[in-house]
Amino acid sequence: MKKSYLLLVMLSAFSAGAEAQTVNLQQATDMAMNADPRIEEQRANVAAAQALIARVEGEGGLRASVNLYAALAPKATDGIFTNGSNTCAAGQNCTLRSDGNTLNDGVTVTSGITASIIKPLYTFGKLENYKTAAQYNKQLKSDEVALAKGQTWLTVRRAYYGYLTARDTRAFLEGVRTQLAESEQPMKKKADEGKAAMRDVYALENGLGLLNRYIAESEGVEKIALDGLKTIIGVPLNDPLEVADEHITPVKMPDGSMAHYSNQALADRPEMHMAQSGLSALRSYVEARKAERYPDIYAGVVATAAFTPGRQQINNPYINDPLNQAFATPVIGIKWDFNPGVLSANVSGAEADLRGAVAKAQLAQVGIPFQVSQAYHSVHALEKQITALDQARVAAKRWMISSFLDFQAGLVDGGTLGMAVAGNVSTQVNYFKALNDFNMQVAELNVATGDYPQ
């Protein structure tokens, strides 16, 4: 009894886990925004840009340097004079020793430490301009996140609408195939009895073969589109997934003018923000490169100490033994790293990058309105196509049905029926395609104007 109960629970859990997840377009979009690695990559670039700002700010802060060392050094005993002492009585001929670089007294170990704390006071605009350039660079990277979101937003719609279109096309073709297949055997029987021509049988079989071909093609597109949707929203390919919409339907027709959309694009497109941020960043970068010709003024504290056992300490202001000494002092100074050739090349390279950014900004100002125009006119043209095809598909369906009835009654031959079937299939398939193209062009218009979640 317990085993049966456990088996029932396991089967129930398996059945619940096997249920297909159903998503609508908005849910799919939200999932994709959290799953697309392209967006996360751009977010990482924003974090790197923020780290660059912190680095520039750090260059203007305190700089600490510490060096602790140990080394070998010669011993030194018996004073600084050749008489073996550190003193020289009045009237005596005292001679300073000259064996400081020998190892006559043996070798010992010396240790020491040097340390400094430095704070830049004035850099002639280098740090300020580098920081400004880094801040604009972060804005540019943030706009690249918005750009990646736009591509993800568009990809979701391409997969979602493509799946609905392929599914509706397949279902329609299967319906036509069912109608024709029901007449295949009766038609063969009539032909065998001499009541119908074999060409009508062949025409029917030809139509069925073509329908099977297009159905197979639609099935392939349907599966590819669904797998593409799974991939972009982060659902494993082996997991079942269903879409909430039952059929492909046209989205709402945009009601703004082309001038309105062009102005909106020039104001809201991430590329326009990127162009402005890039120009500002490069201008500051050029100024920072030019400021490299000037020094840095700094202040701080410098300290050093060394101790060497085996060497006598000399407390004399005029004699300094670097192996036995200690001092600390505040400093103020000017540090100048200047290489005319490298400086000129750096400035020229930055100015060249600036000219390139200006050209890109100009291209964006010209190209973006054209993208808007292209999407805008395509949307309106496709709306007219949908209206025309909607009227045509009603007539084509009636044409096929009436031809089919006439064919069964022996009033028309297979060729006439084939033309009616082909006309109905072509019109209906083109209608589905026009719906998909219209929806995608509306999405393209949204992306072209920056009207999508950023």
HUHUHU-V450586 format. One record per residue. N is the residue number from 1. RES is the residue in three letters. PHI is phi in degrees with one decimal (none if undefined). D_LAST is the distance of its C-alpha to the last C-alpha in Angstrom with 1 decimal. Layout:
# HUHUHU-V450586
n:res:phi:d_last
N:RES:PHI:D_LAST
N:RES:PHI:D_LAST
This chain:
# HUHUHU-V450586
n:res:phi:d_last
1:MET:none:57.5
2:LYS:-66.0:55.0
3:LYS:-64.1:54.2
4:SER:-64.3:53.5
5:TYR:-64.9:51.3
6:LEU:-63.5:49.3
7:LEU:-63.2:49.0
8:LEU:-63.1:47.7
9:VAL:-62.8:45.0
10:MET:-64.0:43.9
11:LEU:-65.3:43.8
12:SER:-65.5:41.8
13:ALA:-64.7:39.3
14:PHE:-65.0:39.1
15:SER:-63.9:38.6
16:ALA:-65.6:35.8
17:GLY:-71.3:34.0
18:ALA:-85.3:34.5
19:GLU:-64.9:32.8
20:ALA:-73.7:29.9
21:GLN:-77.1:26.4
22:THR:-111.7:25.1
23:VAL:-131.4:21.4
24:ASN:-96.0:19.9
25:LEU:-64.2:16.9
26:GLN:-67.4:14.5
27:GLN:-63.8:16.1
28:ALA:-62.0:15.9
29:THR:-64.2:12.2
30:ASP:-61.5:11.9
31:MET:-64.6:14.6
32:ALA:-66.4:13.2
33:MET:-62.3:10.0
34:ASN:-95.8:12.7
35:ALA:-111.6:15.2
36:ASP:-71.6:14.1
37:PRO:-62.9:15.9
38:ARG:-63.9:14.0
39:ILE:-69.6:10.9
40:GLU:-63.8:13.6
41:GLU:-62.3:15.4
42:GLN:-68.9:12.8
43:ARG:-63.8:12.5
44:ALA:-63.7:16.3
45:ASN:-65.6:16.3
46:VAL:-64.7:14.6
47:ALA:-62.5:17.4
48:ALA:-66.0:19.9
49:ALA:-65.6:18.9
50:GLN:-66.2:19.4
51:ALA:-64.0:22.7
52:LEU:-65.9:23.7
53:ILE:-61.4:23.4
54:ALA:-61.9:25.5
55:ARG:-65.8:28.0
56:VAL:-63.2:28.5
57:GLU:-62.1:29.0
58:GLY:-66.0:31.5
59:GLU:-63.6:33.4
60:GLY:-92.8:34.3
61:GLY:-93.4:35.5
62:LEU:-68.6:38.8
63:ARG:-119.5:39.9
64:ALA:-109.4:42.5
65:SER:-134.7:44.8
66:VAL:-134.2:47.5
67:ASN:-133.6:49.9
68:LEU:-109.8:52.6
69:TYR:-141.8:55.2
70:ALA:-139.7:58.7
71:ALA:-155.9:61.1
72:LEU:-92.2:64.8
73:ALA:-147.7:67.0
74:PRO:-73.3:70.7
75:LYS:-71.0:72.8
76:ALA:-148.5:74.7
77:THR:-133.2:77.8
78:ASP:69.7:81.1
79:GLY:78.6:79.7
80:ILE:-96.7:78.6
81:PHE:-105.9:82.1
82:THR:-68.4:84.5
83:ASN:-82.3:86.8
84:GLY:86.7:84.5
85:SER:-137.3:83.3
86:ASN:-99.2:80.7
87:THR:-122.9:83.4
88:CYS:-137.7:85.8
89:ALA:-68.5:89.0
90:ALA:-60.9:90.3
91:GLY:88.9:92.5
92:GLN:-83.3:91.3
93:ASN:-90.9:89.9
94:CYS:-98.8:86.5
95:THR:-116.4:84.4
96:LEU:-68.7:80.7
97:ARG:-66.7:79.9
98:SER:-122.0:78.5
99:ASP:-105.9:77.6
100:GLY:-66.8:74.0
101:ASN:-103.6:72.6
102:THR:-103.1:75.0
103:LEU:-111.3:75.0
104:ASN:-61.1:78.5
105:ASP:-93.3:77.6
106:GLY:99.0:75.3
107:VAL:-123.5:71.5
108:THR:-135.7:69.3
109:VAL:-103.8:65.6
110:THR:-112.2:63.6
111:SER:-138.1:60.2
112:GLY:-162.7:57.9
113:ILE:-145.4:54.6
114:THR:-124.1:52.7
115:ALA:-145.2:49.8
116:SER:-150.6:47.8
117:ILE:-126.9:45.0
118:ILE:-121.9:43.6
119:LYS:-128.1:41.1
120:PRO:-61.3:40.0
121:LEU:-99.3:41.0
122:TYR:-154.6:39.9
123:THR:-120.4:38.3
124:PHE:58.9:38.5
125:GLY:94.7:34.7
126:LYS:-62.6:33.8
127:LEU:-64.6:31.9
128:GLU:-62.0:30.3
129:ASN:-73.5:29.0
130:TYR:-63.7:27.9
131:LYS:-66.5:25.9
132:THR:-61.0:24.2
133:ALA:-62.1:23.5
134:ALA:-66.9:22.0
135:GLN:-67.5:19.8
136:TYR:-67.4:18.4
137:ASN:-63.4:18.1
138:LYS:-65.5:15.9
139:GLN:-61.1:13.5
140:LEU:-62.0:13.7
141:LYS:-65.2:13.0
142:SER:-64.6:9.9
143:ASP:-68.1:8.7
144:GLU:-67.5:10.1
145:VAL:-63.0:7.9
146:ALA:-62.1:4.8
147:LEU:-64.4:7.9
148:ALA:-64.5:9.0
149:LYS:-63.1:6.4
150:GLY:-61.7:7.3
151:GLN:-67.5:10.8
152:THR:-65.5:10.8
153:TRP:-56.6:9.7
154:LEU:-72.6:12.5
155:THR:-63.4:14.9
156:VAL:-59.9:14.9
157:ARG:-68.5:16.0
158:ARG:-63.2:18.4
159:ALA:-72.2:20.1
160:TYR:-66.0:20.1
161:TYR:-66.4:21.5
162:GLY:-63.1:23.7
163:TYR:-66.0:25.3
164:LEU:-61.8:26.0
165:THR:-63.5:27.6
166:ALA:-65.2:29.7
167:ARG:-66.7:30.8
168:ASP:-65.1:31.9
169:THR:-64.4:33.6
170:ARG:-62.0:35.5
171:ALA:-61.7:36.5
172:PHE:-64.6:37.8
173:LEU:-64.6:39.7
174:GLU:-64.9:41.3
175:GLY:-65.3:42.5
176:VAL:-64.6:44.2
177:ARG:-61.1:45.6
178:THR:-62.4:47.1
179:GLN:-63.2:48.8
180:LEU:-71.6:50.3
181:ALA:-64.1:51.3
182:GLU:-64.8:53.3
183:SER:-98.0:55.5
184:GLU:-65.0:56.1
185:GLN:-66.2:59.0
186:PRO:-58.6:60.8
187:MET:-68.7:60.5
188:LYS:-64.2:62.0
189:LYS:-64.7:64.8
190:LYS:-64.1:65.6
191:ALA:-65.3:65.7
192:ASP:-65.0:68.0
193:GLU:-85.3:70.2
194:GLY:81.4:70.2
195:LYS:-94.1:68.5
196:ALA:-147.5:65.4
197:ALA:-83.7:64.7
198:MET:-65.3:63.2
199:ARG:-62.5:60.9
200:ASP:-69.4:59.1
201:VAL:-64.5:58.7
202:TYR:-64.2:57.4
203:ALA:-63.5:55.0
204:LEU:-65.4:53.7
205:GLU:-64.7:53.4
206:ASN:-62.7:51.6
207:GLY:-62.1:49.1
208:LEU:-64.1:48.5
209:GLY:-63.2:48.0
210:LEU:-65.4:45.4
211:LEU:-62.4:43.6
212:ASN:-62.2:43.7
213:ARG:-64.5:42.2
214:TYR:-70.9:39.2
215:ILE:-65.6:38.8
216:ALA:-60.7:38.6
217:GLU:-63.5:36.0
218:SER:-64.2:33.9
219:GLU:-61.7:34.3
220:GLY:-62.4:33.1
221:VAL:-63.0:30.0
222:GLU:-60.8:29.3
223:LYS:-68.4:29.7
224:ILE:-63.9:27.6
225:ALA:-63.6:24.7
226:LEU:-67.6:25.1
227:ASP:-65.1:25.3
228:GLY:-64.4:22.2
229:LEU:-65.3:20.3
230:LYS:-58.6:21.9
231:THR:-62.6:21.0
232:ILE:-72.3:17.2
233:ILE:-97.2:17.1
234:GLY:86.0:19.6
235:VAL:-101.6:22.7
236:PRO:-55.9:26.0
237:LEU:-62.7:27.5
238:ASN:-81.6:30.7
239:ASP:-83.0:29.2
240:PRO:-71.5:29.5
241:LEU:-147.3:26.5
242:GLU:-129.5:26.6
243:VAL:-102.9:24.3
244:ALA:-73.3:24.7
245:ASP:-73.6:25.1
246:GLU:-83.3:28.7
247:HIS:-145.3:28.4
248:ILE:-76.6:26.2
249:THR:-132.6:25.7
250:PRO:-70.4:24.2
251:VAL:-78.0:20.9
252:LYS:-65.7:21.0
253:MET:-73.1:22.0
254:PRO:-61.1:19.8
255:ASP:-113.8:22.1
256:GLY:-85.9:21.0
257:SER:-84.5:23.0
258:MET:-64.6:22.2
259:ALA:-62.0:22.6
260:HIS:-61.2:20.0
261:TYR:-67.8:17.4
262:SER:-63.9:18.5
263:ASN:-63.9:18.2
264:GLN:-63.5:14.7
265:ALA:-64.2:13.7
266:LEU:-66.9:15.6
267:ALA:-94.7:13.9
268:ASP:-110.9:10.2
269:ARG:-63.5:10.1
270:PRO:-57.3:8.9
271:GLU:-62.3:12.5
272:MET:-68.1:14.1
273:HIS:-62.6:12.7
274:MET:-63.7:13.8
275:ALA:-63.2:17.1
276:GLN:-66.9:17.8
277:SER:-65.0:17.0
278:GLY:-64.4:19.2
279:LEU:-62.6:21.9
280:SER:-64.2:22.1
281:ALA:-62.8:22.2
282:LEU:-69.9:24.9
283:ARG:-61.6:26.9
284:SER:-66.1:27.2
285:TYR:-66.2:28.0
286:VAL:-62.3:30.8
287:GLU:-63.8:32.2
288:ALA:-65.4:32.2
289:ARG:-63.8:34.0
290:LYS:-65.1:36.5
291:ALA:-70.8:37.2
292:GLU:-62.9:38.2
293:ARG:-73.3:41.6
294:TYR:-101.4:42.3
295:PRO:-81.2:43.4
296:ASP:-109.8:42.0
297:ILE:-98.5:44.0
298:TYR:-140.2:44.1
299:ALA:-141.9:46.1
300:GLY:173.3:46.9
301:VAL:-131.8:49.6
302:VAL:-120.8:51.4
303:ALA:-140.2:53.7
304:THR:-149.1:55.9
305:ALA:-152.7:58.6
306:ALA:-145.1:60.9
307:PHE:-139.0:63.8
308:THR:-132.2:66.4
309:PRO:-60.1:69.2
310:GLY:96.6:72.5
311:ARG:-120.2:72.0
312:GLN:-69.2:73.7
313:GLN:-81.7:71.6
314:ILE:-114.2:72.6
315:ASN:-94.8:72.1
316:ASN:-137.9:72.6
317:PRO:-66.5:70.3
318:TYR:-98.4:71.4
319:ILE:-121.7:71.0
320:ASN:-118.4:67.6
321:ASP:-106.3:67.4
322:PRO:-63.9:63.8
323:LEU:-90.7:64.7
324:ASN:-145.5:65.7
325:GLN:-166.1:63.8
326:ALA:-155.9:61.0
327:PHE:-161.0:59.3
328:ALA:-144.7:56.1
329:THR:-152.7:55.2
330:PRO:-73.4:52.5
331:VAL:-133.5:51.4
332:ILE:-139.1:49.7
333:GLY:-156.0:49.1
334:ILE:-125.4:47.5
335:LYS:-113.8:45.9
336:TRP:-130.4:45.5
337:ASP:-106.7:44.1
338:PHE:-135.0:44.8
339:ASN:-131.5:44.9
340:PRO:-55.2:45.2
341:GLY:-66.4:44.4
342:VAL:-66.4:41.3
343:LEU:-60.3:40.1
344:SER:-62.6:40.6
345:ALA:-66.3:38.8
346:ASN:-63.7:35.8
347:VAL:-66.1:35.5
348:SER:-63.4:36.0
349:GLY:-65.0:33.3
350:ALA:-65.3:30.8
351:GLU:-66.7:31.8
352:ALA:-65.3:31.4
353:ASP:-61.3:27.9
354:LEU:-65.0:27.2
355:ARG:-63.4:28.8
356:GLY:-64.3:26.7
357:ALA:-66.3:23.5
358:VAL:-62.3:24.9
359:ALA:-64.1:25.7
360:LYS:-64.8:22.1
361:ALA:-64.5:20.8
362:GLN:-65.1:23.5
363:LEU:-62.6:22.7
364:ALA:-63.2:19.1
365:GLN:-65.4:20.5
366:VAL:-89.7:22.9
367:GLY:-74.1:21.1
368:ILE:-63.6:17.9
369:PRO:-59.1:20.0
370:PHE:-67.5:22.0
371:GLN:-59.5:19.2
372:VAL:-62.6:18.4
373:SER:-60.9:22.1
374:GLN:-61.8:22.6
375:ALA:-67.2:20.0
376:TYR:-62.7:21.3
377:HIS:-67.5:24.9
378:SER:-65.4:24.4
379:VAL:-59.9:23.0
380:HIS:-68.6:26.0
381:ALA:-67.2:28.4
382:LEU:-68.9:27.3
383:GLU:-61.8:27.6
384:LYS:-66.7:31.2
385:GLN:-63.3:31.8
386:ILE:-62.3:30.8
387:THR:-61.5:33.2
388:ALA:-67.7:35.9
389:LEU:-69.2:35.5
390:ASP:-64.0:35.4
391:GLN:-69.7:38.8
392:ALA:-68.0:40.1
393:ARG:-70.1:39.3
394:VAL:-65.0:41.3
395:ALA:-66.2:44.3
396:ALA:-65.2:43.9
397:LYS:-65.4:44.1
398:ARG:-65.2:47.2
399:TRP:-60.7:48.6
400:MET:-67.1:48.3
401:ILE:-64.4:49.7
402:SER:-66.1:52.6
403:SER:-66.9:53.3
404:PHE:-64.5:53.2
405:LEU:-65.6:55.8
406:ASP:-64.8:57.9
407:PHE:-65.1:57.8
408:GLN:-66.3:59.0
409:ALA:-84.3:61.7
410:GLY:79.9:62.8
411:LEU:-86.5:62.1
412:VAL:-131.2:59.6
413:ASP:-92.5:59.4
414:GLY:-63.9:56.7
415:GLY:-63.4:55.5
416:THR:-65.2:54.7
417:LEU:-63.5:52.9
418:GLY:-60.6:50.9
419:MET:-63.2:49.8
420:ALA:-67.0:48.7
421:VAL:-64.0:46.8
422:ALA:-62.4:45.1
423:GLY:-64.8:44.2
424:ASN:-65.9:42.7
425:VAL:-63.2:40.7
426:SER:-61.4:39.5
427:THR:-65.5:38.4
428:GLN:-68.1:36.6
429:VAL:-64.6:34.8
430:ASN:-64.0:33.7
431:TYR:-65.8:32.5
432:PHE:-59.9:30.3
433:LYS:-63.7:29.0
434:ALA:-64.9:28.3
435:LEU:-61.5:26.3
436:ASN:-62.4:24.2
437:ASP:-63.0:23.9
438:PHE:-64.1:23.0
439:ASN:-60.2:20.2
440:MET:-70.6:18.8
441:GLN:-70.4:19.3
442:VAL:-63.8:17.4
443:ALA:-63.9:14.4
444:GLU:-62.7:15.1
445:LEU:-65.3:15.3
446:ASN:-62.2:11.9
447:VAL:-67.4:10.5
448:ALA:-63.7:13.2
449:THR:-99.6:12.1
450:GLY:77.4:8.4
451:ASP:-94.6:8.5
452:TYR:-156.1:6.2
453:PRO:-61.1:3.8
454:GLN:-117.2:0.0
